[in-house]
Amino acid sequence: MIEVTLQDPVTVCVLDRTYESLDTAQVDEFNACLCNAVDQAEHPLFVIDLSQTNFIGSSFLEVLFRVWKRLQDRSGRMALCGLSEFCQEVLHSTRLDTLWPSFSTRQAAIQAMSAMPGS
C-alpha cells in the first residue's frame, strides 16, 4: 500500500513493506500509483518515504526513475527519506543519490522541498 498525502505544497508518498520485493503486478501497481499521484499534484514536489523499506532492487529503482522523469517534465523535484543503510548503499553505488536528495526524516525532506526556489 502507498499512502499519499499532501503537506502543502509537497506530496508525500509513504510506502509500506509490500514494495520491498516486487513481482510484475506489483511493479505495475507501484508505477501506476506514483505516476497518478504525480499527474494529480498541483505542485510537482514529491517526498517518497522509504522508512518501512529495507530492500530495493532494479525494478524498484526503475519505477523511482520513471517518477523522477515525470516530475522533471513538470519542472518538479523529488526527495527520498527514511532510507535504510542498504538502500543508501544501493543509491550511492548506482549514483542515483546525485539525482535524488535524501533526508533522515520525512519532516526534514518536506521542509527542504518547501524551501526550494519555485516552491
C-alpha positions in Angstrom: 0.0 0.0 0.0 1.1 3.5 -0.7 -0.3 6.3 1.4 -0.4 9.6 -0.5 -0.9 12.8 1.5 -0.5 16.5 0.8 1.6 18.6 3.1 1.3 21.7 1.1 2.9 22.2 -1.3 4.6 18.8 -1.0 3.0 15.5 -2.0 4.2 12.7 0.4 4.1 9.1 -0.6 4.7 6.6 2.2 5.5 3.0 1.1 4.8 0.0 3.3 6.8 -3.2 3.3 4.9 -4.8 0.4 7.1 -2.8 -2.0 10.4 -4.4 -1.0 10.2 -7.4 -3.3 8.3 -6.6 -6.4 6.7 -9.0 -8.8 5.4 -7.9 -12.2 1.9 -7.0 -11.0 3.3 -5.0 -8.0 5.7 -3.1 -10.2 2.8 -2.1 -12.5 0.7 -1.1 -9.4 3.6 0.8 -7.8 4.4 2.7 -11.0 0.7 3.5 -11.7 0.1 4.7 -8.2 3.1 7.0 -8.1 2.7 8.3 -11.6 -1.0 9.0 -10.9 0.0 11.0 -7.8 2.5 13.0 -9.9 -0.2 13.7 -12.5 -2.7 14.9 -9.9 -0.3 17.0 -7.9 -0.9 20.7 -8.1 2.7 21.3 -7.2 5.2 18.8 -8.6 7.2 18.5 -5.3 7.4 14.9 -4.0 8.8 13.2 -1.0 8.9 9.4 -1.0 9.2 7.9 2.5 11.1 4.6 2.4 11.3 4.2 6.2 9.5 0.9 6.0 11.5 -0.4 3.0 14.7 -2.3 3.8 15.5 -3.6 0.3 15.3 -2.0 -3.2 16.2 -3.7 -6.5 16.4 -2.8 -10.1 12.6 -2.8 -10.7 12.1 -0.5 -7.7 14.8 1.9 -9.0 13.2 1.8 -12.4 9.9 3.0 -11.0 11.6 5.7 -9.0 13.4 6.9 -12.1 10.2 7.0 -14.1 8.5 9.0 -11.4 11.5 11.4 -11.2 11.5 11.8 -15.0 7.8 12.6 -15.0 8.4 15.2 -12.3 11.2 16.6 -14.3 8.9 17.0 -17.3 6.7 19.2 -15.0 9.8 21.1 -13.6 9.3 19.3 -10.4 11.6 17.7 -7.8 11.7 14.6 -5.8 13.4 13.7 -2.5 13.6 10.5 -0.5 13.6 10.0 3.2 14.0 7.3 5.8 16.4 5.2 3.8 17.9 2.1 5.4 21.6 1.7 5.2 21.2 -0.9 2.4 19.0 1.4 0.4 21.5 4.3 0.8 24.3 2.0 -0.4 22.3 1.0 -3.5 21.5 4.6 -4.4 25.1 5.5 -3.8 26.6 2.7 -5.9 24.2 3.5 -8.8 24.9 7.2 -8.4 21.2 7.9 -8.1 21.9 9.7 -4.9 23.2 12.5 -7.0 19.7 12.9 -8.6 17.5 12.5 -5.6 18.4 14.2 -2.3 17.7 12.0 0.8 16.9 13.0 4.3 16.8 11.1 7.5 13.2 12.2 8.4 10.1 13.0 6.5 9.8 16.4 8.1 13.3 17.3 7.1 12.6 16.3 3.5 9.3 18.3 3.4 11.0 21.4 4.8 13.8 21.1 2.3 11.4 20.7 -0.6 9.2 23.5 0.6 12.1 25.9 0.9 13.4 25.2 -2.7 13.1 28.1 -5.2 9.9 27.9 -7.2 8.0 26.0 -4.5 
